[in-house]
């Protein structure tokens, strides 16, 4: 049985403004490998979280993240105006990734402190 998330990611790669071949090149994967990893019917290949992040950053589409948040009982809301604006091609430079990750880590640790 094909999961809804797998289908969502597959459609994201194939049906977005960034052609799948360009997307594969931008994230550093061979085209055939990317298509295999996102194919919901191919049980021999798996899509990694880092690759999914790169796909969302390149396409500017956060639907997979929104879906996962919803399944966990959360809603995805952009952080104030200081949230980085994701645009297609944003991941190519990879400069904003570490700052985004550290900002996320700071928010998560702050959230843990508030819960304690």
N, C-alpha and C positions, 0 to 999 in steps of 0.2 A: 504494500500500500504506500502510495506517495504522500508525503506530508505536505501540508499547506505551506509551511515555511520553505521547503525545497522548491516547490513550484513557484513561489513568490520570488525567490532568488534567481531561479532559472529565467523567469520572465524579465526580471530586472536587467540581467546581462544581455538578453536578446532584444528587448524592446525599450531602449532608452536612447537619448540623443547621441551618446557616445557609441559608435559602432563597436561590436564585440572584438574585432581584430585590434582596433586602437586601444580599447580597454585592456586587453591582454598585454599588449606592448607596454602600456603605461604602468601596469602593476608588475611587470617583469616575469610574465608567464607565457609559455608558448600558447598560441590560440587553441590548439587541440587539447592541451592540458586544462585550460580554463573551462572550455566547454564540457569536458569530461567531468570535472569537479562539480560543476553546477547542474549536471544532468540528473534529474530526480530519479531516473530509471537505472542509473549506473551505480550499483552497490559496491563496486570495486574501488571507487575513488571518493575521497572525502574533501570537503571544502573546509579549510582552516579558518579560525576566527580572524587572524591577521589579514588573510586574503579577503574575507567578507568586509572587513573595515576598509581596506583599500578600494574595493568595489563601490562601497557607499560614498567614500570620499571622492572618487573619480566621477561618479555619476551625479552626486549631490542628492541621492535618493536614500532616505532613511527608513523606508517601509519595513525592511527586515528587522531593524532595531525596534521600531514601533510595534511590530507584531510580537516580538519576544517580550517586550515590556508589558504589553497587554496580557499575554499568557501568564505572566508572573504577578498580575494584579496591579501593575503600575501604568501610568500614562507618561508618554515622552513629551516633555515641554522644553523648549530652548531656554537655556539660562539667560537671564537678563540680556542687555544689549552687548555685553562683553563676550558673548559666545562667538566662536569663530564662524564666519559665514562660509559654508562649504559650496564650492562651485566645481563644475566638471574640470578636471585637470589639477585640482588642488593638491593631490597627493604626489604629483611628480617631483616637486621640490623636497618633500618630506620634512620641511622645516617646522611646520606647525604641529606635527604629530606629537613630538615630545612635550611641547608646552601644553597641548590639549590633554595629554595623558597625565601630566603633573597637576594640571588644574582639576582633572577628574579625581585624582588621588586625594587632593586637598579637600574637595567637597565631600568625598566618601569618609575621610577621617573625621571631618567636622560633623558629619551626620552621625557617625558612631559615637562621638563624644556627647552629642545631644541626646542620644538614646540612653546613655549610661547614667 
